[in-house]
Amino acid sequence: MRGREEEKRQTDGLRQHSEGCGKLRAMGKLIESDVWATFLGEVAGGGYADFGKVFQMLEPPDIGDLAALVMGQAGVQRDGALQILFARCMQNNRHVKPENLKHLCPALKEYVVEGYPEKKLGQSAWTFWRQIDPEASAEYLRAWVKQNGISPTNAERLTIDLTFGNEESVGMLRSYAEANPDVQLSKTALMALERSASDWKKTLEKYGREWKKKRTYETLAHLTEQLVGRAPREGVLVAKIVEVLGEPDSLVSGCYTFYSKEKGKQTGYLYLETDKQGKVTGWKLDNVS
């Protein structure tokens, strides 16, 4: 115990001497720094907030501090912490994994109830909540739409978010689209409607034939989004993809690569990583033309 106390005194001493120059700091003390104070000022001002310096300083011990702020009292500290954790989660940061943040759901729901879908923080909170608990967030959204409907001002946001739900959610999206044929839906919503249509299997087969014949990057990108990009969390079997795309151009140690081509030259590729059960665990689509 005495050794730990001495180590702490030495660390605190070094931090005090380095204050102002930013060269040293105690682990997990982002929220006590000038960088954090500056960031909060930007958040409070309602304009552009520079996440960069916060991200540079952010260390694993800070995650708990930020989570505690999100679970705490309303205010700019809470709002700033939410934005940082949400951004890191959406960037697939290994220290901000959705499965480790379930305790934040009640606080995120509070943000959603207060400000979704109009306010930016309410939108971010719903998306963050969806990453952690997709079923509960989708259920809330369905109930909200049933009670409030979809207006022209929030149509784009709601129709996109409905695509992340279950069959009932997409059914609500389809009902809206059929009742409002003049509304231009987002690509995300249109692809969800295509994917859930009764003739989807035939459409998918058509895309597959087109891909095998022309090998265009556009077709590869569309199929990637439909087959892989919106796959469920438990993953999709690579065999289902091969059924549509055909055999890969390269297969090495469970890694599949499909090349798009134009006039004999490669224009892009889809790269898939799989596990021993044949489930896709990672993927990358790139246009190299």
C-alpha positions in Angstrom: 0.0 0.0 0.0 2.8 2.4 0.9 4.5 1.7 -2.4 1.3 2.6 -4.3 0.9 5.8 -2.3 4.4 6.8 -3.1 3.9 6.1 -6.8 0.8 8.2 -6.8 2.6 11.1 -5.1 5.3 10.9 -7.8 2.8 10.8 -10.6 0.8 13.8 -9.1 4.1 15.7 -8.8 5.0 15.1 -12.4 1.6 16.1 -13.6 1.8 19.4 -11.6 5.2 20.3 -13.1 4.0 19.6 -16.6 0.7 21.5 -16.3 0.3 23.9 -19.1 2.7 22.2 -21.5 0.5 19.1 -22.0 3.5 16.7 -22.0 2.4 14.6 -19.0 -0.9 13.9 -17.4 -2.5 11.4 -14.9 -4.3 8.5 -16.7 -8.0 8.9 -16.8 -8.1 12.6 -16.2 -9.4 14.0 -19.5 -12.4 15.6 -17.8 -10.0 17.7 -15.5 -8.0 19.0 -18.4 -7.9 22.3 -20.3 -8.6 20.4 -23.5 -11.9 19.2 -22.0 -12.8 22.7 -20.7 -12.3 24.1 -24.2 -14.3 21.4 -25.8 -17.2 22.0 -23.4 -17.1 25.7 -24.3 -17.5 24.8 -27.9 -20.4 22.4 -27.1 -22.1 25.0 -25.0 -21.8 27.5 -27.8 -23.7 25.3 -30.1 -21.3 25.6 -33.0 -18.5 23.4 -34.3 -16.9 21.3 -31.5 -13.3 20.1 -32.2 -13.2 16.4 -31.3 -9.7 16.0 -32.5 -7.8 17.2 -29.4 -10.1 15.3 -27.1 -9.5 12.1 -29.1 -5.7 12.6 -29.0 -5.9 12.9 -25.2 -8.5 10.2 -24.6 -7.2 7.1 -22.7 -9.0 3.9 -21.7 -9.4 5.1 -18.0 -11.3 8.2 -19.3 -14.1 6.0 -20.7 -15.5 5.3 -17.2 -15.4 9.0 -16.4 -17.3 9.9 -19.5 -19.9 7.2 -18.9 -20.4 8.4 -15.4 -21.1 11.9 -16.7 -23.7 10.5 -19.2 -25.4 8.8 -16.3 -25.2 12.0 -14.2 -27.0 15.3 -14.1 -28.1 17.2 -17.2 -25.8 19.9 -18.5 -23.0 20.6 -20.8 -20.6 18.0 -19.2 -23.2 15.3 -19.9 -23.8 16.5 -23.4 -20.1 16.6 -24.2 -19.5 13.1 -22.8 -22.4 11.7 -24.8 -20.9 13.1 -28.0 -17.4 11.7 -27.4 -18.6 8.2 -26.4 -21.1 8.1 -29.4 -18.4 9.2 -31.8 -15.9 6.6 -30.5 -18.6 3.9 -30.6 -19.5 4.7 -34.2 -15.8 4.5 -35.1 -15.7 0.9 -33.7 -13.2 1.9 -31.0 -12.1 -1.2 -29.1 -12.5 0.6 -25.8 -16.1 1.7 -26.5 -17.9 -1.5 -27.4 -21.7 -1.5 -27.3 -21.8 -4.7 -25.3 -20.0 -3.0 -22.5 -22.2 0.1 -22.4 -25.6 -1.4 -21.6 -25.8 0.6 -18.3 -26.1 3.8 -20.4 -29.4 2.8 -22.0 -31.7 4.6 -19.5 -29.7 7.8 -19.9 -29.7 7.5 -23.7 -33.5 6.9 -23.6 -33.9 10.1 -21.6 -32.1 12.1 -24.4 -34.3 10.4 -27.0 -37.6 11.1 -25.1 -36.5 14.7 -24.7 -35.2 15.5 -28.2 -35.8 12.8 -30.8 -36.1 13.3 -33.8 -35.7 17.1 -33.9 -32.6 17.7 -31.8 -29.1 16.6 -32.8 -28.4 15.1 -29.4 -31.6 13.2 -29.5 -30.7 11.8 -32.9 -27.2 10.8 -31.7 -28.6 9.3 -28.5 -31.1 7.1 -30.5 -28.3 5.9 -32.8 -26.0 5.2 -29.9 -28.9 3.4 -28.1 -29.5 1.4 -31.3 -25.8 0.2 -31.3 -26.2 -1.0 -27.7 -29.8 -2.4 -27.7 -31.3 -2.5 -31.3 -34.5 -4.2 -30.2 -35.5 -1.7 -27.5 -34.6 1.3 -29.6 -36.5 0.0 -32.6 -39.5 -0.7 -30.3 -39.4 2.9 -29.0 -39.3 4.2 -32.6 -42.3 2.2 -33.7 -44.3 3.4 -30.8 -43.3 7.0 -31.5 -44.3 6.8 -35.1 -47.7 5.2 -34.2 -48.4 8.0 -31.9 -46.9 11.0 -33.8 -46.9 9.9 -37.5 -44.2 10.9 -40.0 -44.3 14.5 -41.1 -42.4 16.2 -44.0 -39.9 17.7 -41.6 -38.8 14.5 -40.0 -39.5 12.0 -42.8 -35.9 11.5 -43.9 -34.7 10.8 -40.4 -37.5 8.5 -39.4 -37.6 6.5 -42.6 -33.9 5.8 -42.4 -34.1 4.8 -38.7 -37.0 2.5 -39.4 -34.8 0.5 -41.7 -32.8 -0.7 -38.6 -35.8 -2.3 -37.0 -37.6 -5.6 -37.6 -40.2 -6.6 -40.2 -42.8 -4.4 -38.5 -40.5 -1.4 -38.7 -39.9 -1.9 -42.4 -43.7 -2.5 -42.8 -44.3 0.9 -41.4 -41.7 2.3 -43.8 -43.4 0.6 -46.7 -46.9 1.9 -45.7 -45.5 5.4 -45.6 -43.8 5.1 -49.0 -47.0 3.7 -50.6 -49.1 6.5 -49.0 -46.6 9.2 -50.1 -45.4 8.2 -53.6 -44.2 11.8 -54.4 -41.7 11.8 -51.4 -38.2 11.1 -52.5 -36.8 8.5 -50.1 -33.2 8.1 -49.2 -31.0 5.4 -50.7 -31.0 3.6 -47.4 -34.8 3.5 -47.2 -35.1 2.4 -50.9 -32.6 -0.4 -50.4 -34.5 -1.6 -47.3 -37.7 -1.7 -49.3 -36.0 -3.6 -52.1 -34.5 -6.1 -49.7 -37.8 -6.7 -48.0 -40.0 -6.9 -51.1 -41.8 -10.1 -52.0 -39.8 -10.5 -55.2 -36.4 -9.9 -53.5 -35.1 -13.3 -54.3 -35.7 -12.8 -58.1 -34.2 -9.3 -57.9 -31.2 -10.7 -56.1 -30.8 -13.4 -58.8 -31.0 -10.7 -61.5 -28.2 -8.7 -59.8 -26.1 -11.8 -59.5 -26.4 -12.5 -63.3 -25.6 -8.9 -64.0 -22.5 -9.1 -61.8 -21.2 -12.3 -63.4 -21.7 -10.9 -66.9 -20.4 -7.4 -66.5 -18.4 -7.3 -63.3 -19.2 -3.6 -62.8 -18.1 -1.9 -59.5 -21.6 -0.3 -59.2 -23.3 -3.8 -59.1 -20.6 -5.1 -56.7 -21.2 -2.1 -54.4 -25.0 -2.5 -54.4 -24.7 -6.3 -53.7 -22.2 -5.6 -50.9 -24.6 -3.2 -49.2 -27.5 -5.6 -49.5 -25.7 -8.8 -48.6 -23.0 -7.7 -46.1 -23.4 -4.0 -45.1 -26.8 -4.5 -43.5 -26.2 -8.0 -42.3 -27.4 -9.0 -38.8 -24.9 -8.8 -35.9 -24.5 -12.5 -35.8 -23.0 -12.3 -39.3 -23.9 -13.7 -42.7 -22.6 -17.0 -44.2 -20.2 -16.5 -47.0 -21.8 -19.4 -48.8 -24.9 -17.1 -49.3 -22.7 -14.5 -50.9 -21.0 -17.0 -53.1 -24.4 -18.2 -54.3 -25.0 -14.7 -55.7 -21.5 -13.5 -56.7 -20.1 -16.9 -57.8 -16.7 -18.2 -56.9 -14.2 -15.6 -55.7 -11.2 -14.4 -57.7 -9.0 -15.2 -54.7 -9.5 -17.5 -51.7 -6.7 -17.6 -49.2 -7.1 -18.9 -45.6 -10.8 -18.1 -45.4 -10.4 -14.7 -47.0 -12.5 -14.2 -50.2 -11.8 -11.4 -52.8 -14.0 -10.4 -55.7 -12.7 -8.0 -58.3 -14.7 -5.6 -60.4 -13.4 -4.9 -63.9 -13.8 -2.6 -66.8 -12.1 -3.3 -70.2 -10.0 -5.9 -68.5 -8.7 -3.6 -65.8 -9.5 -3.9 -62.1 -11.8 -1.1 -60.9 -12.5 -2.2 -57.3 -12.8 -5.2 -55.0 -14.8 -6.7 -52.2 -12.7 -8.4 -49.5 -14.3 -10.8 -47.0 -12.8 -12.4 -43.9 -14.6 -15.4 -42.4 -14.3 -17.6 -39.3 -14.1 -21.4 -39.2 -17.9 -21.6 -39.4 -17.9 -19.7 -42.6 -19.5 -16.5 -41.2 -18.2 -13.1 -42.4 -16.3 -11.4 -39.6 -14.9 -8.5 -41.6 -15.2 -6.9 -45.0 -13.9 -4.1 -47.1 -15.2 -2.6 -50.3 -12.9 -0.3 -52.3 -13.0 1.5 -55.6 -9.5 1.6 -57.1 -10.2 3.1 -60.5 
